Amino acid sequence: MSILPAPPTPIHLLDLRAEHALIQKELDRAVCDTFDEAAFIQGPAVSQFAAELGSYLGGAHVIPCANGTDALTLALMSLQLPAGAEVILPAFTYVATLEAAALLGLRPVLVDVRSDTFNIDTAAVEAAITPRTGAIMAVHLFGQCADLEALRELTTRHSVALIEDNAQAIGATFRFRSGETTYAGTVGEVGTTSFFPSKNLGAMGDGGAMFTRDPARATLLRQLANHGQSQKYHHQHIGLNSRLDTLQAALLRVKLHHLPAATAARQTMAARYDATLAGMSDLLIPVRDARSSHVFHQYTITLAEANRRDELRHFLQRCGVPTMVYYPLPVHAQPAYAYLGYQAGQLPVAERLCGAVLSLPIHPLLTVAQQDYIIECLGTYFGR
Ligand SMILES: *Cc1c(COP(=O)(O)O)cnc(C)c1O
């Protein structure tokens, strides 16, 4: 048996315990204050957090809700589409995007993604538009914006709504040809995000939010997330019970404060991976779209030879380097969505990526020594 090297210190995909230890006093105070106030539902921290996140996002209205999947569901509900309307979305995403559309009795129409940016292929979107298309759901996968220039242009031209699933790209920006720069999630009719603990802005439990620039839609989304009411016991719409707990909002206020530094740390690490991995011909580093900043929720490499991915993953595991595959199956291959009738080979880029991508550790507390070790392990595997 060959002797494998060992990491300088244990490497994690995410080290929430250590991240939280650094801000323990602030978090403790937030918890204590919430307990003292005892306004556990719709307490003051919820609207305070919404206002603070809104100004971080350049002035968007922020409507908190219970999780990122509900945010997608509520975003679609706010469009008030007819039953059976088509919703175009990428085949390479987390299932929640598709699930929200399917649950509401809308018809998900899956399109392929680009092999370079992993984001929705806007030429394929355009080709999929029919008179029944009600919305396009774009996902800013792994932390980089989809082509918002093309998406904004084509949704305007075809009069269909744009929803941005921004669960992975909070704080990313996109520069339009006009010179205008906007935050991911604030371009479409509604942007959504998730505060699942492992997201770049994570709570200590579930949470989510919607963003919009339209004050009337903000009011509607706020009603929909709270039983369709503005006034207690007066229900204008069929809504959901989907609220962000006061406790989570109080903790998120603390974490939002530290988000810019955490994002900068991720970006520094990504640049280091880029510089050292770019020379390895057996893998592709994530392709940057010059118009978008990238907040590196994931640093995802693509293996040139797809069938070596799992072997590399096992090798790294034995070296003490955890990795993840986002996502091992395209959504149309999931049994729950067999009814949509997609066949293998129909969405070839998404299908190929599922067998070829590998996400490396990237989190704010990964050290330079750990990163050097990960890079050294990759070099060893590829024989240099
Ligand atoms: C995490 C995630 C969601 C779902 O968020 P939850 O808060 O877990 O419901 C939706 N879309 C994408 C792309 C995600 O990464």
Ligand as a Chemical Component Dictionary entry (heavy atoms), coordinates in Angstrom:
data_LIG
# 
_chem_comp.id                   LIG 
_chem_comp.type                 NON-POLYMER 
_chem_comp.pdbx_formal_charge   0 
_chem_comp.three_letter_code    LIG 
# 
loop_
_chem_comp_atom.comp_id 
_chem_comp_atom.atom_id 
_chem_comp_atom.alt_atom_id 
_chem_comp_atom.type_symbol 
_chem_comp_atom.charge 
_chem_comp_atom.model_Cartn_x 
_chem_comp_atom.model_Cartn_y 
_chem_comp_atom.model_Cartn_z 
_chem_comp_atom.pdbx_ordinal 
LIG C1 C1 C 0 -30.083 25.783 -1.507 1  
LIG C2 C2 C 0 -30.767 26.029 -2.779 2  
LIG C3 C3 C 0 -32.173 26.141 -2.860 3  
LIG C4 C4 C 0 -33.102 25.796 -1.736 4  
LIG O1 O1 O 0 -32.958 26.446 -0.561 5  
LIG P1 P1 P 0 -33.565 25.833 0.817  6  
LIG O2 O2 O 0 -33.404 26.964 1.767  7  
LIG O3 O3 O 0 -32.742 24.650 1.167  8  
LIG O4 O4 O 0 -34.989 25.504 0.577  9  
LIG C5 C5 C 0 -32.736 26.474 -4.076 10 
LIG N1 N1 N 0 -31.983 26.664 -5.172 11 
LIG C6 C6 C 0 -30.650 26.545 -5.136 12 
LIG C7 C7 C 0 -29.861 26.764 -6.393 13 
LIG C8 C8 C 0 -29.997 26.208 -3.960 14 
LIG O5 O5 O 0 -28.660 26.065 -3.948 15 
# 
loop_
_chem_comp_bond.comp_id 
_chem_comp_bond.atom_id_1 
_chem_comp_bond.atom_id_2 
_chem_comp_bond.value_order 
_chem_comp_bond.pdbx_ordinal 
LIG C1 C2 SING 1  
LIG C2 C3 SING 2  
LIG C2 C8 DOUB 3  
LIG C3 C4 SING 4  
LIG C3 C5 DOUB 5  
LIG C4 O1 SING 6  
LIG O1 P1 SING 7  
LIG P1 O2 DOUB 8  
LIG P1 O3 SING 9  
LIG P1 O4 SING 10 
LIG C5 N1 SING 11 
LIG N1 C6 DOUB 12 
LIG C6 C7 SING 13 
LIG C6 C8 SING 14 
LIG C8 O5 SING 15 
# 
